[in-house]
Amino acid sequence: MADVVGCIATKGLALGGRLAEKDAYDVCAVLDNLEGGPTGVAAAFRPFVGDPLVGESIENIRRMFDGPDSAGALLAAGFYSGERGMARDRRATRASSVVAAFIDALG
């Protein structure tokens, strides 16, 4: 099992090359459910932000989750295949908010 940096960084790299609902969902699920939330995950990331692969991963995540109508937010919401309409919109909004909190906490 990868630590949180390895987990999120790997998913961020994957999102740079493929559009999979599971990858987008995993990013949001870890950020939203790990103790400390997005701020705690950002604290774990700070020592590694200078690494080129980690930087690429963060940039992919930032780009993919840039608002509730972004590809990453919609993919994450789409992971919940039974939801449509307002329920899906709420999931997409939550996904983009969680990622925004992570990016903001990185500084």
C-alpha positions in Angstrom: 0.0 0.0 0.0 1.4 3.4 -1.0 1.5 6.2 1.4 -0.8 9.2 0.8 1.8 11.0 -1.3 2.4 8.0 -3.5 -1.3 7.3 -3.8 -2.4 10.8 -4.9 0.7 11.4 -7.0 0.2 8.1 -8.9 -3.5 9.0 -9.5 -2.5 12.5 -10.6 0.0 11.2 -13.1 -2.7 8.7 -14.4 -5.1 11.6 -14.9 -2.6 13.2 -17.2 -2.8 10.4 -19.6 -6.2 8.8 -19.2 -9.7 9.9 -18.2 -10.9 7.2 -15.8 -13.7 7.8 -13.3 -12.0 5.6 -10.7 -8.8 7.7 -10.8 -10.7 10.9 -10.3 -12.9 9.4 -7.6 -9.8 8.0 -5.7 -8.2 11.4 -5.6 -11.3 12.9 -4.0 -12.0 10.0 -1.7 -8.5 10.1 -0.2 -8.5 13.9 0.1 -12.0 13.9 1.7 -11.6 10.9 4.0 -8.1 10.8 5.2 -7.6 12.1 8.7 -6.7 15.8 8.4 -8.6 16.1 5.1 -7.1 18.1 2.2 -5.0 20.2 4.6 -3.5 17.1 6.1 -2.7 15.6 2.7 -1.2 18.9 1.6 1.1 18.9 4.7 2.3 15.4 3.7 3.0 16.6 0.1 5.0 19.8 1.0 8.4 18.0 1.4 7.9 16.5 -2.1 6.6 19.4 -4.2 10.0 20.0 -5.8 10.1 16.5 -7.3 9.3 16.8 -11.0 6.8 13.9 -11.0 5.0 15.1 -7.9 4.8 18.6 -9.5 3.4 17.1 -12.7 0.9 15.1 -10.7 -0.3 18.2 -8.8 -0.6 20.2 -12.0 -2.7 17.4 -13.6 -5.0 17.4 -10.6 -5.2 21.2 -10.5 -6.1 21.3 -14.2 -8.6 18.4 -14.1 -10.5 19.7 -11.1 -10.7 23.4 -12.0 -14.3 23.9 -11.0 -17.5 21.8 -10.8 -17.8 21.5 -14.6 -14.2 20.3 -15.1 -13.3 16.9 -16.5 -12.0 15.6 -13.2 -15.0 16.7 -11.1 -17.4 15.2 -13.6 -15.4 12.0 -13.8 -15.4 11.7 -10.0 -19.2 12.3 -9.9 -19.7 9.8 -12.7 -18.2 7.1 -10.5 -21.5 7.0 -8.7 -23.2 5.5 -11.8 -26.7 5.6 -10.3 -26.8 9.4 -9.7 -28.0 11.9 -12.2 -29.1 15.6 -12.2 -28.7 17.5 -9.0 -27.2 14.6 -7.1 -24.4 14.3 -9.7 -24.0 18.1 -9.7 -23.5 18.0 -5.9 -20.9 15.3 -6.2 -19.0 17.3 -8.9 -19.1 20.5 -6.8 -17.9 18.5 -3.8 -15.0 17.0 -5.8 -13.8 20.4 -7.1 -14.1 21.9 -3.6 -12.1 19.2 -2.0 -9.3 19.4 -4.6 -9.4 23.3 -4.4 -8.8 23.0 -0.6 -5.9 20.7 -1.2 -4.3 23.0 -3.8 -4.9 26.1 -1.7 -3.3 24.3 1.3 -0.2 23.5 -0.7 0.3 27.3 -1.0 
